[in-house]
Amino acid sequence: MKKELKIFDKPETVTRFLLVFYGSLLGLLMVDFFIQKHADFPWEEVPGFFAAYGFISCVAFIFIAKGIRLIVKRKEDYYD
C-alpha cells in the first residue's frame, strides 16, 4: 500500500513556505520604519522595538519554564 504524500511532506514545499514566511516577517519589519507611531513611551518609537521585545520575552519564558521544571520535577521512581 502506497502512502499518500501530504502538502508538507515535500522538502521543496517546506523550503518555499519558510521563504515566504521569513520574507513576510522581514517585510513587516521594514514597514515598521515608515509607519507613524503614537507611542506612550519613547522606547516604543524605536523601529523594531516590538519585534525585539517579543523575541526576548519568548526566550525569557523558555528559560523561566526550564527553571520551574527543575524545581517541581519529581524523581523517576517517585511513584514506585
Secondary structure, DSSP 8 states (H G I E B T S, - for coil): ------GGGSHHHHHHHHHHHHHHHHHHHHHTTTS----SSGGGGSTTHHHHHHHHHHHHHHHHHHHHHHHH---TTTT-
